[in-house]
């Protein structure tokens, strides 16, 4: 009887450690679940931001105007657009058109 119980215990331990759905597989799946939950949280936050942006675009013209200015480079009639370009490293700044006579 004791031998039969020992064989059953060894068989169950074998399945627990090396069989189908063993402890290593379960732990790997738990890590995958946590990774997927973190990714889902990021996507939920992004969806909330997009939803707020859609509502803002539907309700007001300020968001639409801001998007047109930033993404399409549009300006209002009568406005002046100035683009500042940084100087290249090692190159002196371009002459501004003013003479420098002392």
FIFI-128496 format. One record per residue: residue number from 1; residue in one letter; x, y, z of N, C-alpha, C in turn. Coordinates in Angstrom, 2 decimals. Layout:
N
nr = NUM	rest = A	n_x = X	n_y = Y	n_z = Z	ca_x = X	ca_y = Y	ca_z = Z	c_x = X	c_y = Y	c_z = Z .
...
END
This chain:
102
nr = 1	rest = X	n_x = 0.82	n_y = -1.19	n_z = 0.00	ca_x = 0.00	ca_y = 0.00	ca_z = 0.00	c_x = 0.87	c_y = 1.26	c_z = 0.00 .
nr = 2	rest = X	n_x = 1.91	n_y = 1.23	n_z = 0.84	ca_x = 2.82	ca_y = 2.37	ca_z = 0.91	c_x = 3.54	c_y = 2.57	c_z = -0.42 .
nr = 3	rest = X	n_x = 3.92	n_y = 1.52	n_z = -1.08	ca_x = 4.57	ca_y = 1.59	ca_z = -2.37	c_x = 3.63	c_y = 2.20	c_z = -3.42 .
nr = 4	rest = X	n_x = 2.36	n_y = 1.83	n_z = -3.38	ca_x = 1.37	ca_y = 2.38	ca_z = -4.32	c_x = 1.19	c_y = 3.89	c_z = -4.10 .
nr = 5	rest = X	n_x = 1.15	n_y = 4.33	n_z = -2.85	ca_x = 1.03	ca_y = 5.75	ca_z = -2.54	c_x = 2.28	c_y = 6.51	c_z = -3.00 .
nr = 6	rest = X	n_x = 3.43	n_y = 5.92	n_z = -2.81	ca_x = 4.67	ca_y = 6.55	ca_z = -3.23	c_x = 4.72	c_y = 6.70	c_z = -4.76 .
nr = 7	rest = X	n_x = 4.29	n_y = 5.68	n_z = -5.50	ca_x = 4.24	ca_y = 5.76	ca_z = -6.96	c_x = 3.26	c_y = 6.84	c_z = -7.41 .
nr = 8	rest = X	n_x = 2.10	n_y = 6.93	n_z = -6.76	ca_x = 1.12	ca_y = 7.98	ca_z = -7.09	c_x = 1.70	c_y = 9.37	c_z = -6.83 .
nr = 9	rest = X	n_x = 2.40	n_y = 9.52	n_z = -5.70	ca_x = 3.00	ca_y = 10.80	ca_z = -5.36	c_x = 4.07	c_y = 11.19	c_z = -6.39 .
nr = 10	rest = X	n_x = 4.90	n_y = 10.26	n_z = -6.78	ca_x = 5.93	ca_y = 10.53	ca_z = -7.79	c_x = 5.28	c_y = 10.87	c_z = -9.13 .
nr = 11	rest = X	n_x = 4.23	n_y = 10.17	n_z = -9.49	ca_x = 3.53	ca_y = 10.46	ca_z = -10.74	c_x = 2.92	c_y = 11.85	c_z = -10.74 .
nr = 12	rest = X	n_x = 2.32	n_y = 12.24	n_z = -9.62	ca_x = 1.72	ca_y = 13.58	ca_z = -9.53	c_x = 2.80	c_y = 14.66	c_z = -9.54 .
nr = 13	rest = X	n_x = 3.90	n_y = 14.41	n_z = -8.85	ca_x = 4.99	ca_y = 15.38	ca_z = -8.85	c_x = 5.58	c_y = 15.53	c_z = -10.26 .
nr = 14	rest = X	n_x = 5.70	n_y = 14.45	n_z = -10.98	ca_x = 6.21	ca_y = 14.50	ca_z = -12.34	c_x = 5.31	c_y = 15.37	c_z = -13.21 .
nr = 15	rest = X	n_x = 4.00	n_y = 15.17	n_z = -13.10	ca_x = 3.07	ca_y = 15.98	ca_z = -13.90	c_x = 3.13	c_y = 17.44	c_z = -13.50 .
nr = 16	rest = X	n_x = 3.32	n_y = 17.68	n_z = -12.19	ca_x = 3.38	ca_y = 19.06	ca_z = -11.70	c_x = 4.59	c_y = 19.80	c_z = -12.26 .
nr = 17	rest = X	n_x = 5.76	n_y = 19.16	n_z = -12.32	ca_x = 6.99	ca_y = 19.81	ca_z = -12.73	c_x = 7.31	c_y = 19.67	c_z = -14.21 .
nr = 18	rest = X	n_x = 6.95	n_y = 18.54	n_z = -14.82	ca_x = 7.37	ca_y = 18.29	ca_z = -16.20	c_x = 6.23	c_y = 18.03	c_z = -17.16 .
nr = 19	rest = X	n_x = 5.03	n_y = 17.83	n_z = -16.70	ca_x = 3.92	ca_y = 17.47	ca_z = -17.57	c_x = 3.32	c_y = 18.67	c_z = -18.28 .
nr = 20	rest = X	n_x = 2.19	n_y = 18.42	n_z = -18.88	ca_x = 1.46	ca_y = 19.47	ca_z = -19.59	c_x = 0.97	c_y = 20.51	c_z = -18.60 .
nr = 21	rest = X	n_x = 1.12	n_y = 21.80	n_z = -18.90	ca_x = 0.74	ca_y = 22.92	ca_z = -18.03	c_x = 1.48	c_y = 22.82	c_z = -16.70 .
nr = 22	rest = X	n_x = 2.80	n_y = 22.68	n_z = -16.74	ca_x = 3.59	ca_y = 22.57	ca_z = -15.52	c_x = 3.79	c_y = 23.95	c_z = -14.89 .
nr = 23	rest = X	n_x = 4.46	n_y = 23.99	n_z = -13.77	ca_x = 4.62	ca_y = 25.25	ca_z = -13.04	c_x = 5.38	c_y = 26.30	c_z = -13.85 .
nr = 24	rest = X	n_x = 6.36	n_y = 25.90	n_z = -14.62	ca_x = 7.10	ca_y = 26.85	ca_z = -15.46	c_x = 6.21	c_y = 27.49	c_z = -16.51 .
nr = 25	rest = X	n_x = 5.34	n_y = 26.70	n_z = -17.11	ca_x = 4.41	ca_y = 27.24	ca_z = -18.11	c_x = 3.42	c_y = 28.20	c_z = -17.46 .
nr = 26	rest = X	n_x = 2.96	n_y = 27.85	n_z = -16.28	ca_x = 2.01	ca_y = 28.71	ca_z = -15.58	c_x = 2.65	c_y = 30.05	c_z = -15.23 .
nr = 27	rest = X	n_x = 3.89	n_y = 30.01	n_z = -14.76	ca_x = 4.58	ca_y = 31.25	ca_z = -14.43	c_x = 4.82	c_y = 32.10	c_z = -15.68 .
nr = 28	rest = X	n_x = 5.19	n_y = 31.48	n_z = -16.77	ca_x = 5.40	ca_y = 32.21	ca_z = -18.03	c_x = 4.10	c_y = 32.85	c_z = -18.50 .
nr = 29	rest = X	n_x = 3.00	n_y = 32.14	n_z = -18.37	ca_x = 1.70	ca_y = 32.69	ca_z = -18.76	c_x = 1.30	c_y = 33.85	c_z = -17.86 .
nr = 30	rest = X	n_x = 1.61	n_y = 33.77	n_z = -16.58	ca_x = 1.29	ca_y = 34.88	ca_z = -15.67	c_x = 2.09	c_y = 36.12	c_z = -16.04 .
nr = 31	rest = X	n_x = 3.35	n_y = 35.95	n_z = -16.40	ca_x = 4.15	ca_y = 37.09	ca_z = -16.84	c_x = 3.60	c_y = 37.68	c_z = -18.14 .
nr = 32	rest = X	n_x = 3.17	n_y = 36.83	n_z = -19.03	ca_x = 2.58	ca_y = 37.30	ca_z = -20.30	c_x = 1.29	c_y = 38.07	c_z = -20.03 .
nr = 33	rest = X	n_x = 0.50	n_y = 37.60	n_z = -19.07	ca_x = -0.74	ca_y = 38.29	ca_z = -18.71	c_x = -0.42	c_y = 39.67	c_z = -18.15 .
nr = 34	rest = X	n_x = 0.57	n_y = 39.78	n_z = -17.28	ca_x = 0.94	ca_y = 41.07	ca_z = -16.72	c_x = 1.44	c_y = 42.03	c_z = -17.81 .
nr = 35	rest = X	n_x = 2.23	n_y = 41.51	n_z = -18.74	ca_x = 2.71	ca_y = 42.35	ca_z = -19.84	c_x = 1.55	c_y = 42.83	c_z = -20.70 .
nr = 36	rest = X	n_x = 0.61	n_y = 41.94	n_z = -20.96	ca_x = -0.55	ca_y = 42.30	ca_z = -21.78	c_x = -1.44	c_y = 43.32	c_z = -21.05 .
nr = 37	rest = X	n_x = -1.57	n_y = 43.18	n_z = -19.73	ca_x = -2.36	ca_y = 44.16	ca_z = -18.96	c_x = -1.72	c_y = 45.54	c_z = -19.01 .
nr = 38	rest = X	n_x = -0.39	n_y = 45.59	n_z = -18.90	ca_x = 0.30	ca_y = 46.88	ca_z = -18.98	c_x = 0.10	c_y = 47.51	c_z = -20.36 .
nr = 39	rest = X	n_x = 0.20	n_y = 46.69	n_z = -21.41	ca_x = -0.02	ca_y = 47.20	ca_z = -22.76	c_x = -1.46	c_y = 47.67	c_z = -22.94 .
nr = 40	rest = X	n_x = -2.40	n_y = 46.93	n_z = -22.38	ca_x = -3.81	ca_y = 47.33	ca_z = -22.46	c_x = -4.05	c_y = 48.65	c_z = -21.75 .
nr = 41	rest = X	n_x = -3.40	n_y = 48.86	n_z = -20.59	ca_x = -3.55	ca_y = 50.12	ca_z = -19.88	c_x = -3.04	c_y = 51.29	c_z = -20.72 .
nr = 42	rest = X	n_x = -1.91	n_y = 51.10	n_z = -21.40	ca_x = -1.39	ca_y = 52.15	ca_z = -22.28	c_x = -2.37	c_y = 52.45	c_z = -23.42 .
nr = 43	rest = X	n_x = -2.94	n_y = 51.40	n_z = -23.98	ca_x = -3.88	ca_y = 51.59	ca_z = -25.08	c_x = -5.17	c_y = 52.25	c_z = -24.61 .
nr = 44	rest = X	n_x = -5.61	n_y = 51.92	n_z = -23.41	ca_x = -6.81	ca_y = 52.56	ca_z = -22.86	c_x = -6.55	c_y = 54.05	c_z = -22.67 .
nr = 45	rest = X	n_x = -5.38	n_y = 54.40	n_z = -22.14	ca_x = -5.05	ca_y = 55.82	ca_z = -21.96	c_x = -5.00	c_y = 56.54	c_z = -23.30 .
nr = 46	rest = X	n_x = -4.41	n_y = 55.90	n_z = -24.30	ca_x = -4.35	ca_y = 56.50	ca_z = -25.64	c_x = -5.76	c_y = 56.69	c_z = -26.21 .
nr = 47	rest = X	n_x = -6.62	n_y = 55.70	n_z = -26.00	ca_x = -7.99	ca_y = 55.81	ca_z = -26.49	c_x = -8.73	c_y = 56.95	c_z = -25.81 .
nr = 48	rest = X	n_x = -8.49	n_y = 57.15	n_z = -24.50	ca_x = -9.12	ca_y = 58.27	ca_z = -23.81	c_x = -8.65	c_y = 59.60	c_z = -24.37 .
nr = 49	rest = X	n_x = -7.35	n_y = 59.69	n_z = -24.67	ca_x = -6.82	ca_y = 60.92	ca_z = -25.24	c_x = -7.41	c_y = 61.19	c_z = -26.62 .
nr = 50	rest = X	n_x = -7.51	n_y = 60.14	n_z = -27.43	ca_x = -8.09	ca_y = 60.31	ca_z = -28.76	c_x = -9.57	c_y = 60.67	c_z = -28.69 .
nr = 51	rest = X	n_x = -10.28	n_y = 60.07	n_z = -27.73	ca_x = -11.69	ca_y = 60.38	ca_z = -27.55	c_x = -11.87	c_y = 61.84	c_z = -27.15 .
nr = 52	rest = X	n_x = -11.02	n_y = 62.32	n_z = -26.25	ca_x = -11.09	ca_y = 63.72	ca_z = -25.84	c_x = -10.77	c_y = 64.64	c_z = -27.01 .
nr = 53	rest = X	n_x = -9.81	n_y = 64.26	n_z = -27.82	ca_x = -9.46	ca_y = 65.08	ca_z = -28.98	c_x = -10.60	c_y = 65.12	c_z = -30.00 .
nr = 54	rest = X	n_x = -11.26	n_y = 64.00	n_z = -30.22	ca_x = -12.40	ca_y = 63.96	ca_z = -31.15	c_x = -13.52	c_y = 64.85	c_z = -30.64 .
nr = 55	rest = X	n_x = -13.81	n_y = 64.76	n_z = -29.34	ca_x = -14.87	ca_y = 65.61	ca_z = -28.77	c_x = -14.51	c_y = 67.07	c_z = -28.91 .
nr = 56	rest = X	n_x = -13.24	n_y = 67.39	n_z = -28.67	ca_x = -12.78	ca_y = 68.77	ca_z = -28.78	c_x = -12.89	c_y = 69.27	c_z = -30.22 .
nr = 57	rest = X	n_x = -12.53	n_y = 68.42	n_z = -31.18	ca_x = -12.63	ca_y = 68.82	ca_z = -32.58	c_x = -14.08	c_y = 69.01	c_z = -33.02 .
nr = 58	rest = X	n_x = -14.99	n_y = 68.22	n_z = -32.46	ca_x = -16.40	ca_y = 68.34	ca_z = -32.82	c_x = -17.04	c_y = 69.58	c_z = -32.21 .
nr = 59	rest = X	n_x = -16.56	n_y = 70.01	n_z = -31.04	ca_x = -17.23	ca_y = 71.09	ca_z = -30.33	c_x = -16.66	c_y = 72.47	c_z = -30.63 .
nr = 60	rest = X	n_x = -15.36	n_y = 72.59	n_z = -30.78	ca_x = -14.79	ca_y = 73.93	ca_z = -30.93	c_x = -13.87	c_y = 74.05	c_z = -32.12 .
nr = 61	rest = X	n_x = -13.71	n_y = 75.29	n_z = -32.55	ca_x = -12.84	ca_y = 75.55	ca_z = -33.69	c_x = -11.40	c_y = 75.77	c_z = -33.28 .
nr = 62	rest = X	n_x = -11.14	n_y = 76.02	n_z = -31.95	ca_x = -9.77	ca_y = 76.27	ca_z = -31.53	c_x = -8.88	c_y = 75.05	c_z = -31.76 .
nr = 63	rest = X	n_x = -9.38	n_y = 73.88	n_z = -31.45	ca_x = -8.58	ca_y = 72.66	ca_z = -31.63	c_x = -8.33	c_y = 72.42	c_z = -33.11 .
nr = 64	rest = X	n_x = -9.33	n_y = 72.68	n_z = -33.93	ca_x = -9.17	ca_y = 72.51	ca_z = -35.38	c_x = -8.14	c_y = 73.50	c_z = -35.92 .
nr = 65	rest = X	n_x = -8.21	n_y = 74.73	n_z = -35.44	ca_x = -7.25	ca_y = 75.75	ca_z = -35.87	c_x = -5.83	c_y = 75.39	c_z = -35.40 .
nr = 66	rest = X	n_x = -5.70	n_y = 74.90	n_z = -34.18	ca_x = -4.38	ca_y = 74.51	ca_z = -33.66	c_x = -3.79	c_y = 73.38	c_z = -34.48 .
nr = 67	rest = X	n_x = -4.62	n_y = 72.41	n_z = -34.81	ca_x = -4.15	ca_y = 71.28	ca_z = -35.62	c_x = -3.72	c_y = 71.76	c_z = -37.01 .
nr = 68	rest = X	n_x = -4.48	n_y = 72.67	n_z = -37.61	ca_x = -4.13	ca_y = 73.19	ca_z = -38.93	c_x = -2.81	c_y = 73.95	c_z = -38.88 .
nr = 69	rest = X	n_x = -2.61	n_y = 74.68	n_z = -37.82	ca_x = -1.36	ca_y = 75.44	ca_z = -37.69	c_x = -0.15	c_y = 74.52	c_z = -37.48 .
nr = 70	rest = X	n_x = -0.29	n_y = 73.57	n_z = -36.58	ca_x = 0.86	ca_y = 72.73	ca_z = -36.22	c_x = 1.17	c_y = 71.67	c_z = -37.27 .
nr = 71	rest = X	n_x = 0.16	n_y = 71.02	n_z = -37.79	ca_x = 0.42	ca_y = 69.90	ca_z = -38.69	c_x = 0.46	c_y = 70.30	c_z = -40.16 .
nr = 72	rest = X	n_x = -0.28	n_y = 71.32	n_z = -40.53	ca_x = -0.35	ca_y = 71.69	ca_z = -41.94	c_x = 0.40	c_y = 72.99	c_z = -42.24 .
nr = 73	rest = X	n_x = 0.87	n_y = 73.68	n_z = -41.19	ca_x = 1.63	ca_y = 74.91	ca_z = -41.40	c_x = 0.78	c_y = 76.06	c_z = -41.90 .
nr = 74	rest = X	n_x = -0.50	n_y = 76.05	n_z = -41.63	ca_x = -1.39	ca_y = 77.11	ca_z = -42.11	c_x = -1.30	c_y = 78.34	c_z = -41.21 .
nr = 75	rest = X	n_x = -1.54	n_y = 79.51	n_z = -41.79	ca_x = -1.55	ca_y = 80.75	ca_z = -41.04	c_x = -2.82	c_y = 81.51	c_z = -41.41 .
nr = 76	rest = X	n_x = -3.22	n_y = 82.41	n_z = -40.51	ca_x = -4.41	ca_y = 83.22	ca_z = -40.77	c_x = -4.06	c_y = 84.35	c_z = -41.75 .
nr = 77	rest = X	n_x = -5.07	n_y = 84.85	n_z = -42.38	ca_x = -4.88	ca_y = 85.98	ca_z = -43.28	c_x = -4.43	c_y = 87.19	c_z = -42.47 .
nr = 78	rest = X	n_x = -3.39	n_y = 87.85	n_z = -42.95	ca_x = -2.87	ca_y = 89.02	ca_z = -42.25	c_x = -1.77	c_y = 88.69	c_z = -41.25 .
nr = 79	rest = X	n_x = -1.51	n_y = 87.45	n_z = -40.98	ca_x = -0.45	ca_y = 87.05	ca_z = -40.06	c_x = 0.88	c_y = 86.93	c_z = -40.81 .
nr = 80	rest = X	n_x = 1.96	n_y = 87.07	n_z = -40.07	ca_x = 3.29	ca_y = 86.85	ca_z = -40.63	c_x = 3.86	c_y = 85.60	c_z = -39.99 .
nr = 81	rest = X	n_x = 4.49	n_y = 84.79	n_z = -40.79	ca_x = 5.07	ca_y = 83.54	ca_z = -40.31	c_x = 6.58	c_y = 83.67	c_z = -40.33 .
nr = 82	rest = X	n_x = 7.21	n_y = 83.42	n_z = -39.18	ca_x = 8.66	ca_y = 83.47	ca_z = -39.08	c_x = 9.14	c_y = 82.08	c_z = -38.67 .
nr = 83	rest = X	n_x = 10.12	n_y = 81.58	n_z = -39.40	ca_x = 10.70	ca_y = 80.29	ca_z = -39.06	c_x = 12.15	c_y = 80.52	c_z = -38.68 .
nr = 84	rest = X	n_x = 12.51	n_y = 80.12	n_z = -37.47	ca_x = 13.87	ca_y = 80.27	ca_z = -36.99	c_x = 14.61	c_y = 78.97	c_z = -37.21 .
nr = 85	rest = X	n_x = 15.71	n_y = 79.07	n_z = -37.93	ca_x = 16.52	ca_y = 77.89	ca_z = -38.25	c_x = 17.80	c_y = 77.99	c_z = -37.45 .
nr = 86	rest = X	n_x = 18.13	n_y = 76.97	n_z = -36.63	ca_x = 19.37	ca_y = 77.03	ca_z = -35.85	c_x = 20.59	c_y = 76.95	c_z = -36.75 .
nr = 87	rest = X	n_x = 21.65	n_y = 77.63	n_z = -36.33	ca_x = 22.89	ca_y = 77.63	ca_z = -37.11	c_x = 23.54	c_y = 76.25	c_z = -37.02 .
nr = 88	rest = X	n_x = 24.22	n_y = 75.88	n_z = -38.08	ca_x = 24.94	ca_y = 74.61	ca_z = -38.09	c_x = 26.14	c_y = 74.71	c_z = -37.17 .
nr = 89	rest = X	n_x = 26.51	n_y = 73.62	n_z = -36.48	ca_x = 27.67	ca_y = 73.67	ca_z = -35.59	c_x = 28.95	c_y = 73.95	c_z = -36.39 .
nr = 90	rest = X	n_x = 29.76	n_y = 74.84	n_z = -35.87	ca_x = 31.03	ca_y = 75.15	ca_z = -36.52	c_x = 30.93	c_y = 76.18	c_z = -37.63 .
nr = 91	rest = X	n_x = 29.73	n_y = 76.63	n_z = -37.94	ca_x = 29.53	ca_y = 77.61	ca_z = -39.01	c_x = 29.07	c_y = 78.92	c_z = -38.37 .
nr = 92	rest = X	n_x = 29.68	n_y = 80.05	n_z = -38.74	ca_x = 29.27	ca_y = 81.33	ca_z = -38.14	c_x = 27.84	c_y = 81.67	c_z = -38.59 .
nr = 93	rest = X	n_x = 27.11	n_y = 82.40	n_z = -37.75	ca_x = 25.74	ca_y = 82.78	ca_z = -38.13	c_x = 25.75	c_y = 83.64	c_z = -39.39 .
nr = 94	rest = X	n_x = 24.67	n_y = 83.52	n_z = -40.16	ca_x = 24.55	ca_y = 84.26	ca_z = -41.42	c_x = 24.41	c_y = 85.75	c_z = -41.11 .
nr = 95	rest = X	n_x = 24.90	n_y = 86.57	n_z = -42.05	ca_x = 24.81	ca_y = 88.02	ca_z = -41.91	c_x = 23.34	c_y = 88.42	c_z = -41.96 .
nr = 96	rest = X	n_x = 22.95	n_y = 89.29	n_z = -41.06	ca_x = 21.53	ca_y = 89.69	ca_z = -41.01	c_x = 21.19	c_y = 90.79	c_z = -42.00 .
nr = 97	rest = X	n_x = 22.16	n_y = 91.24	n_z = -42.79	ca_x = 21.87	ca_y = 92.27	ca_z = -43.78	c_x = 22.25	c_y = 93.65	c_z = -43.31 .
nr = 98	rest = X	n_x = 22.61	n_y = 93.80	n_z = -42.05	ca_x = 23.02	ca_y = 95.09	ca_z = -41.53	c_x = 24.54	c_y = 95.19	c_z = -41.61 .
nr = 99	rest = X	n_x = 25.03	n_y = 96.34	n_z = -42.03	ca_x = 26.48	ca_y = 96.51	ca_z = -42.09	c_x = 27.00	c_y = 96.90	c_z = -40.71 .
nr = 100	rest = X	n_x = 28.20	n_y = 96.51	n_z = -40.43	ca_x = 28.78	ca_y = 96.77	ca_z = -39.12	c_x = 29.98	c_y = 97.71	c_z = -39.25 .
nr = 101	rest = X	n_x = 29.72	n_y = 98.89	n_z = -39.63	ca_x = 30.81	ca_y = 99.87	ca_z = -39.74	c_x = 30.96	c_y = 100.58	c_z = -38.42 .
nr = 102	rest = X	n_x = 32.20	n_y = 100.61	n_z = -37.88	ca_x = 32.41	ca_y = 101.30	ca_z = -36.59	c_x = 32.46	c_y = 102.78	c_z = -36.71 .
END
